[in-house]
Amino acid sequence: MKKKIYIISLIVIVGLLIGGTTYYYLQISPTNYNQTKYQAKKSLQTAMIMRTDVSIKEADNLIDKLSTKDRRPMETKLSELKFSIKMLTKASDLVTLAENVRTESNYLKAQSTVAKLNPTILSQDKKVLETRLNNVKKRGFYQISND
């Protein structure tokens, strides 16, 4: 008899959990969803401009709340931003090295990495790095002897 009560209680609890979860998801109105979608788009735009860890994380959190259909394009843009920031850091480091140790090898490595930067996301940064590289080229390269 006690076993039956436990089983029935367990079934009721599981039913309440499933019903409560379903009820929660049905309560998300289209208006609230559209507002979340709008906030996610704005947050993504802010992340594209600010490029800070906080703005990227905020955009990521809001995008996660969207349906798969709406989430995919925004996730793609956010991934491109994250990759572009990594490439920008690498390119900036290589340009600094080329400025400090003006060898043709350092210049070519930096130039190659800067050329790969996404012009849509990093147009201004790319121009600044290209200008710095042009200044390195104008100043000339150190000659390393093979002795």
C-alpha positions as CSV (number, residue, x, y, z in Angstrom):
1,M,0.0,0.0,0.0
2,K,2.8,2.4,0.9
3,K,4.6,1.6,-2.3
4,K,1.5,2.6,-4.3
5,I,1.3,5.9,-2.5
6,Y,4.9,6.6,-3.2
7,I,4.5,5.8,-6.9
8,I,1.3,7.9,-7.2
9,S,3.1,10.8,-5.4
10,L,6.1,10.4,-7.7
11,I,3.8,10.5,-10.7
12,V,2.0,13.6,-9.4
13,I,5.3,15.4,-8.7
14,V,6.7,14.5,-12.2
15,G,3.4,15.6,-13.7
16,L,3.6,18.9,-11.9
17,L,7.1,19.5,-13.0
18,I,6.4,18.8,-16.6
19,G,3.1,20.8,-16.5
20,G,4.9,23.7,-14.7
21,T,7.7,23.8,-17.3
22,T,5.2,23.7,-20.1
23,Y,3.1,26.4,-18.5
24,Y,6.2,28.6,-18.1
25,Y,7.1,28.3,-21.7
26,L,3.6,29.0,-22.9
27,Q,3.6,32.2,-20.8
28,I,6.3,33.8,-23.0
29,S,4.1,36.0,-25.1
30,P,5.1,37.0,-28.6
31,T,5.5,40.6,-27.3
32,N,8.0,39.5,-24.6
33,Y,9.8,37.3,-27.2
34,N,10.0,40.2,-29.7
35,Q,11.3,42.5,-27.0
36,T,14.0,39.9,-26.1
37,K,14.9,39.5,-29.8
38,Y,15.2,43.3,-30.1
39,Q,17.4,43.5,-27.0
40,A,19.6,40.8,-28.4
41,K,20.0,42.6,-31.7
42,K,20.8,45.9,-29.9
43,S,23.2,44.1,-27.6
44,L,25.0,42.5,-30.6
45,Q,25.3,45.9,-32.2
46,T,26.8,47.3,-29.0
47,A,29.2,44.4,-28.8
48,M,30.3,45.0,-32.4
49,I,31.1,48.6,-31.5
50,M,32.5,48.3,-27.9
51,R,34.2,44.9,-28.4
52,T,34.5,44.4,-24.6
53,D,34.2,41.1,-22.8
54,V,31.2,42.5,-20.9
55,S,29.3,43.6,-24.0
56,I,30.1,40.3,-25.8
57,K,28.9,38.2,-22.8
58,E,25.7,40.2,-22.5
59,A,25.0,39.7,-26.2
60,D,25.7,36.0,-25.9
61,N,23.3,35.7,-22.9
62,L,20.5,37.4,-24.7
63,I,21.0,35.5,-27.9
64,D,20.8,32.2,-26.0
65,K,17.2,33.1,-25.0
66,L,16.1,33.1,-28.6
67,S,14.7,30.3,-30.8
68,T,17.2,28.4,-32.9
69,K,15.9,30.1,-36.1
70,D,16.5,33.6,-34.7
71,R,19.7,32.6,-32.8
72,R,21.8,31.2,-35.6
73,P,22.5,34.4,-37.6
74,M,23.3,36.4,-34.4
75,E,25.6,33.6,-33.1
76,T,27.4,33.6,-36.4
77,K,28.0,37.4,-36.2
78,L,29.1,37.1,-32.6
79,S,31.5,34.3,-33.5
80,E,33.0,36.4,-36.3
81,L,33.4,39.2,-33.9
82,K,35.2,37.0,-31.3
83,F,37.5,35.6,-34.0
84,S,38.2,39.1,-35.4
85,I,39.2,40.4,-32.0
86,K,41.7,37.5,-31.6
87,M,43.1,38.3,-35.1
88,L,43.3,42.0,-34.3
89,T,45.3,41.3,-31.2
90,K,47.7,39.0,-33.1
91,A,48.0,41.6,-35.9
92,S,48.6,44.4,-33.5
93,D,51.3,42.4,-31.7
94,L,53.0,41.6,-35.0
95,V,52.9,45.3,-36.1
96,T,54.4,46.3,-32.8
97,L,57.2,43.8,-33.3
98,A,57.8,45.0,-36.8
99,E,58.0,48.6,-35.5
100,N,60.5,47.6,-32.8
101,V,62.6,45.1,-34.8
102,R,62.3,46.4,-38.4
103,T,63.3,43.3,-40.3
104,E,61.7,42.4,-43.6
105,S,60.6,39.1,-42.1
106,N,58.7,40.8,-39.2
107,Y,57.2,43.3,-41.7
108,L,55.9,40.5,-44.0
109,K,54.4,38.5,-41.1
110,A,52.6,41.6,-39.8
111,Q,51.4,42.6,-43.3
112,S,50.1,39.1,-44.0
113,T,48.1,39.0,-40.8
114,V,46.7,42.6,-41.2
115,A,45.6,41.7,-44.7
116,K,43.5,38.8,-43.2
117,L,41.6,41.1,-40.9
118,N,37.8,41.3,-41.5
119,P,37.3,44.7,-43.3
120,T,33.6,44.7,-42.3
121,I,34.2,44.4,-38.6
122,L,37.6,46.0,-38.2
123,S,37.8,48.6,-41.0
124,Q,39.2,51.4,-38.9
125,D,41.6,49.2,-37.0
126,K,42.9,47.7,-40.2
127,K,43.6,51.1,-41.6
128,V,45.5,52.2,-38.5
129,L,47.6,49.0,-38.7
130,E,48.3,49.4,-42.4
131,T,49.4,53.0,-41.8
132,R,51.8,51.8,-39.0
133,L,53.2,49.2,-41.4
134,N,53.7,51.8,-44.1
135,N,55.7,53.9,-41.7
136,V,57.8,50.8,-40.9
137,K,58.5,50.3,-44.6
138,K,59.3,54.0,-45.1
139,R,61.9,53.9,-42.3
140,G,63.6,50.8,-43.8
141,F,64.6,47.5,-42.5
142,Y,67.5,46.4,-40.4
143,Q,70.0,44.2,-42.2
144,I,70.9,41.0,-40.4
145,S,74.3,39.7,-41.2
146,N,74.8,36.0,-41.9
147,D,78.2,35.8,-40.1
